[in-house]
Amino acid sequence: MRRLLLAVGEPPDRVRFRLAWSRFRRRHQASAKQGHCARRERIQPPHTERPTIYRLAWSLAELTDARWQRVAGILPPRASMGHPVHDHRRLLAGMLWVIQRGATWREVPESFGPWHTVYTRYQEWRHAGIWPDILAALAPDPSGDHTDLSL
């Protein structure tokens, strides 16, 4: 679009060239997108199974010290290099907040850290296979916690 606006003061043959180039580029990008989508689908077919939806009871969405101690051993160690490290406990509390309320990731309050960090850490843990272990560690123990964890 910007290039077409620049063409307003140019000679007519240059304007025709710019219009033809713009049309060619749009067609090329559309066909390239189809090819990219087809390649991605061949590499990793779309998911046919329904995603697992987790819902937590109100009392389990709160990450108490006792619950944190049960979960802390499951989580991978934080990297000491690279971007500033975010606290696992804060991010996990943000994940539980989202799950309990059924909210979107973008609605995560700043007190839990950046929403995108909460989301990516959740995805990492889910793909690593430790998310079910986290939920199992948060499950009520038979000794004192009688609230229900429904998955």
Residue, then its C-alpha position, 0 to 999 in steps of 0.5 A: m500500500r505504501r509503495l502504491l501511495l509513493a507511485v502517485g507522482e510517478p510517470p504512468d508506466r512506472v505506476r503500471f509496473r507498481l500495480a502489476w508488481s503489487r498484484f503479483r506479490r499478493r498472488h504469490q504470497a497467497s499461494a505460498k501460504q497455502g504451501h506452508c499450511a499444507r507442509r505444516e499439516r503433513i509434518q504435524p497433522p491437526h489435533t482430532e482429540r478434544p483438549t483436556i479442560y481442567r477446573l479446580a475447586w476454589s480452595l485448590a486454586e490457592l497455592t498455600d505453602a503446604r501445596w507449594q512444597r508438594v509441587a516444588g520438587i516436581l518442577p524443573p530447575r530454573a535456568s540461570m542464564g538468558h532472560p530474567v528468571h521468573d519465580h515458578r511459584r508466582l507463575l504456577a499461581g497464575m496458571l491456577w488462577v486461569i484454570q479456576r476462573g476459566a479466564t483467558w491467558r491475557e486476563v492474568p493479573e500482573s501480580f502473577g507475572p507477564w501473561h505470556t510467560v505464564y502461558t509459555r511456562y504452562q505449555e512447556w510443563r504440559h508438553a514435558g508431561i509434568w502438568p498431570d503430576i502437578l495436578a496430582a500433587l495439588a490433589p487433596d491428601p486423604s489426611g486433612d484436605h477434603t476439597d474435591l479436585s475435578l479434572 
